[in-house]
């Protein structure tokens, strides 16, 4: 799907530099960024990922491991025991 967005010039320039360093197209960079943002803010998906690891540790997605660990740590720190 194609879409048009407006972003600040500074963010665009930083994204261009990152895309070149990672040897990705601009479209791939933005698609990856949005996918990561959605994954980080979708509580149901986060809980599903945690449950998957608890139920089958070998099924863990290595890219989500660090994020899930950080999310769990923050959640535990905010929990009143």
Backbone as ProteinMPNN parsed JSONL, in Angstrom:
{"seq_chain_A": "XXXXXXXXXXXXXXXXXXXXXXXXXXXXXXXXXXXXXXXXXXXXXXXXXXXXXXXXXXXXXXXXXXXXXXXXXXXXXXXXX", "coords_chain_A": {"N_chain_A": [[0.843, -1.17, 0.0], [0.51, 2.219, -0.75], [1.248, 5.356, 0.75], [1.025, 8.751, 1.819], [2.923, 10.86, 3.849], [3.681, 13.454, 6.214], [6.649, 14.608, 7.552], [9.011, 16.029, 9.871], [11.811, 17.865, 8.516], [14.308, 17.272, 9.684], [13.922, 14.728, 10.826], [13.411, 13.283, 8.526], [15.91, 13.508, 7.212], [17.567, 12.145, 9.024], [16.431, 9.615, 8.861], [16.973, 8.998, 6.206], [19.781, 8.804, 6.302], [20.038, 6.614, 8.03], [18.769, 4.6, 6.537], [20.55, 4.372, 4.389], [22.867, 3.518, 5.758], [21.992, 1.052, 6.683], [21.529, -0.16, 4.357], [18.957, -0.252, 3.199], [15.862, 0.269, 1.502], [14.044, 3.36, 1.427], [11.312, 2.925, 1.729], [11.273, 0.356, 2.915], [12.567, 0.912, 5.333], [10.745, 2.726, 6.58], [8.475, 1.067, 6.696], [9.413, -0.983, 8.376], [9.864, 0.553, 10.673], [7.276, 1.448, 11.374], [6.038, -1.014, 11.789], [7.5, -1.929, 14.003], [6.824, 0.06, 15.872], [4.065, -0.354, 16.142], [4.091, -2.958, 17.178], [5.311, -2.479, 19.63], [3.416, -1.022, 20.956], [1.097, -2.445, 21.096], [-0.635, -3.921, 23.325], [-1.985, -6.399, 23.532], [-0.595, -7.991, 21.699], [1.919, -7.982, 22.844], [1.455, -9.328, 25.266], [0.632, -11.762, 24.207], [3.026, -12.57, 23.007], [4.669, -12.851, 25.27], [3.289, -14.9, 26.593], [3.63, -16.938, 24.713], [6.357, -17.431, 24.89], [6.567, -18.243, 27.53], [5.059, -20.575, 27.449], [6.387, -22.045, 25.482], [9.524, -21.852, 25.36], [11.447, -22.116, 23.311], [10.222, -21.143, 21.093], [10.495, -18.478, 20.97], [10.834, -15.251, 19.514], [13.777, -13.928, 18.431], [14.179, -11.178, 17.915], [12.183, -9.925, 19.351], [12.757, -10.616, 21.943], [14.483, -8.916, 23.565], [12.931, -6.611, 23.734], [10.552, -7.594, 24.921], [11.562, -8.499, 27.35], [12.394, -6.05, 28.476], [9.939, -4.732, 28.622], [8.541, -6.421, 30.383], [10.123, -6.125, 32.668], [9.729, -3.359, 33.238], [6.996, -3.434, 33.751], [6.89, -5.098, 36.02], [8.302, -3.468, 37.803], [6.495, -1.416, 38.194], [4.431, -2.642, 39.447], [2.476, -3.092, 42.322], [3.299, -4.872, 45.098]], "CA_chain_A": [[0.0, 0.0, 0.0], [1.223, 3.489, -0.764], [0.655, 6.398, 1.564], [1.823, 9.975, 1.887], [2.985, 11.395, 5.205], [4.531, 14.624, 6.397], [7.525, 14.492, 8.715], [9.974, 17.132, 9.922], [13.003, 17.702, 7.675], [15.376, 16.64, 10.45], [13.605, 13.297, 10.942], [13.605, 12.72, 7.189], [17.349, 13.41, 6.957], [18.088, 11.059, 9.857], [15.929, 8.362, 8.292], [17.743, 8.755, 4.978], [21.118, 8.338, 6.696], [19.897, 5.268, 8.577], [18.461, 3.689, 5.424], [21.802, 4.131, 3.653], [23.762, 2.702, 6.592], [21.457, -0.302, 6.77], [21.342, -0.643, 2.977], [17.535, -0.51, 3.026], [15.126, 1.31, 0.801], [13.269, 4.24, 2.303], [10.043, 2.248, 2.007], [11.523, -0.73, 3.863], [12.865, 1.541, 6.617], [9.505, 3.229, 7.172], [7.613, -0.072, 6.995], [9.972, -1.61, 9.569], [9.666, 1.455, 11.806], [5.862, 1.422, 11.759], [5.774, -2.343, 12.342], [8.068, -1.964, 15.351], [6.015, 0.942, 16.72], [2.798, -1.036, 16.408], [4.385, -4.083, 18.068], [5.652, -1.972, 20.962], [2.27, -0.368, 21.572], [-0.049, -3.346, 21.038], [-0.555, -4.71, 24.557], [-2.42, -7.78, 23.298], [0.496, -8.693, 21.023], [2.997, -8.142, 23.825], [1.046, -10.407, 26.172], [0.659, -12.997, 23.42], [4.438, -12.94, 22.852], [5.137, -13.331, 26.575], [2.67, -16.207, 26.817], [4.247, -17.913, 23.806], [7.67, -17.765, 25.433], [6.344, -18.999, 28.761], [4.549, -21.903, 27.091], [7.355, -22.734, 24.629], [10.667, -20.939, 25.3], [12.196, -22.219, 22.059], [9.455, -20.468, 20.049], [10.713, -17.036, 21.12], [11.372, -14.476, 18.39], [14.951, -13.246, 18.969], [14.058, -9.72, 17.803], [11.282, -9.436, 20.384], [13.242, -10.983, 23.271], [14.969, -7.764, 24.329], [11.79, -5.733, 23.999], [9.651, -8.247, 25.864], [12.233, -8.479, 28.651], [12.324, -4.678, 28.998], [8.527, -4.461, 28.951], [8.216, -7.18, 31.594], [10.834, -5.487, 33.775], [9.019, -2.119, 33.565], [5.709, -3.807, 34.331], [7.13, -5.565, 37.381], [8.717, -2.338, 38.626], [5.315, -0.6, 38.488], [3.441, -3.464, 40.137], [2.481, -3.017, 43.782], [3.3, -6.241, 45.597]], "C_chain_A": [[0.89, 1.235, 0.0], [0.472, 4.485, 0.101], [1.569, 7.614, 1.54], [1.762, 10.489, 3.318], [3.856, 12.645, 5.203], [5.337, 14.416, 7.666], [8.489, 15.669, 8.705], [11.221, 16.824, 9.086], [14.116, 16.963, 8.406], [15.15, 15.131, 10.581], [13.823, 12.611, 9.595], [15.088, 12.51, 6.908], [17.971, 12.274, 7.77], [17.659, 9.7, 9.317], [16.687, 8.003, 7.014], [19.135, 8.207, 5.303], [21.043, 6.895, 7.219], [19.627, 4.251, 7.466], [19.726, 3.367, 4.634], [22.74, 3.239, 4.45], [23.298, 1.251, 6.637], [21.216, -0.936, 5.4], [19.905, -1.103, 2.749], [16.94, 0.594, 2.172], [14.4, 2.167, 1.829], [11.952, 3.563, 2.69], [10.216, 1.146, 3.044], [11.792, -0.157, 5.254], [11.59, 2.01, 7.308], [8.553, 2.084, 7.537], [8.095, -0.786, 8.259], [9.711, -0.761, 10.807], [8.215, 1.414, 12.287], [5.517, 0.068, 12.376], [6.312, -2.452, 13.771], [7.252, -1.112, 16.312], [4.709, 0.255, 17.114], [3.033, -2.185, 17.393], [4.654, -3.611, 19.489], [4.451, -1.365, 21.682], [1.005, -1.212, 21.548], [0.034, -4.296, 22.228], [-0.962, -6.162, 24.349], [-1.303, -8.593, 22.646], [1.651, -8.944, 21.987], [2.674, -9.308, 24.762], [1.073, -11.747, 25.452], [2.093, -13.49, 23.258], [5.003, -13.5, 24.154], [4.576, -14.727, 26.843], [3.294, -17.283, 25.933], [5.598, -18.364, 24.349], [7.52, -18.605, 26.696], [5.93, -20.43, 28.433], [5.533, -22.718, 26.263], [8.563, -21.827, 24.436], [11.447, -20.992, 23.991], [11.475, -21.531, 20.9], [9.669, -18.961, 20.068], [11.317, -16.427, 19.863], [12.557, -13.679, 18.921], [14.855, -11.717, 18.917], [13.164, -9.152, 18.896], [11.796, -9.702, 21.794], [13.649, -9.787, 24.108], [13.821, -6.831, 24.684], [10.868, -6.328, 25.052], [10.27, -8.239, 27.262], [12.148, -7.088, 29.274], [10.899, -4.337, 29.422], [8.142, -5.165, 30.246], [8.875, -6.547, 32.817], [10.12, -4.209, 34.206], [7.677, -2.417, 34.229], [5.883, -4.263, 35.778], [7.534, -4.427, 38.312], [7.521, -1.477, 39.034], [4.258, -1.35, 39.29], [3.597, -3.316, 41.648], [2.34, -4.443, 44.302], [2.705, -6.302, 46.952]], "O_chain_A": [[1.912, 1.271, 0.686], [-0.757, 4.47, 0.181], [2.763, 7.494, 1.266], [0.693, 10.547, 3.925], [4.664, 12.856, 4.298], [4.79, 14.091, 8.72], [8.758, 16.245, 7.65], [11.631, 15.67, 8.966], [14.794, 16.121, 7.817], [16.093, 14.349, 10.459], [14.352, 11.502, 9.53], [15.483, 11.451, 6.42], [18.807, 11.528, 7.259], [18.44, 8.749, 9.32], [17.002, 6.837, 6.778], [19.607, 7.268, 4.662], [21.886, 6.063, 6.885], [20.201, 3.162, 7.466], [19.947, 2.217, 4.254], [23.34, 2.315, 3.903], [24.116, 0.331, 6.629], [20.767, -2.078, 5.292], [19.655, -2.173, 2.195], [17.454, 1.712, 2.129], [14.174, 1.741, 2.962], [11.533, 3.625, 3.846], [9.397, 1.015, 3.954], [11.295, -0.688, 6.247], [11.378, 1.725, 8.486], [7.899, 2.133, 8.578], [7.289, -1.152, 9.114], [9.375, -1.29, 11.867], [7.965, 1.353, 13.491], [4.79, 0.002, 13.367], [5.647, -3.008, 14.645], [7.013, -1.519, 17.449], [4.304, 0.284, 18.277], [2.261, -2.364, 18.335], [4.263, -4.276, 20.449], [4.477, -1.214, 22.904], [-0.058, -0.735, 21.946], [0.684, -5.339, 22.159], [-0.354, -7.064, 24.925], [-1.09, -9.752, 23.0], [2.284, -9.999, 21.945], [3.521, -10.164, 25.016], [1.49, -12.754, 26.024], [2.352, -14.689, 23.358], [5.725, -14.497, 24.147], [5.303, -15.625, 27.269], [3.466, -18.421, 26.37], [5.939, -19.544, 24.276], [8.262, -19.566, 26.903], [6.395, -21.379, 29.064], [5.524, -23.948, 26.327], [8.626, -21.099, 23.445], [12.052, -19.993, 23.602], [12.06, -21.354, 19.831], [9.081, -18.244, 19.259], [12.197, -17.014, 19.232], [12.368, -12.825, 19.787], [15.395, -11.036, 19.789], [13.362, -8.016, 19.326], [11.324, -9.082, 22.746], [13.206, -9.654, 25.248], [13.749, -6.321, 25.802], [10.45, -5.631, 25.976], [9.573, -7.997, 28.247], [11.862, -6.958, 30.464], [10.688, -3.721, 30.467], [7.491, -4.575, 31.107], [8.258, -6.445, 33.877], [9.921, -3.986, 35.401], [7.276, -1.725, 35.165], [5.119, -3.864, 36.657], [7.151, -4.42, 39.482], [7.533, -0.873, 40.107], [3.293, -0.748, 39.76], [4.702, -3.403, 42.183], [1.374, -5.135, 43.983], [2.618, -7.38, 47.54]]}, "name": "protein", "num_of_chains": 1, "seq": "XXXXXXXXXXXXXXXXXXXXXXXXXXXXXXXXXXXXXXXXXXXXXXXXXXXXXXXXXXXXXXXXXXXXXXXXXXXXXXXXX"}
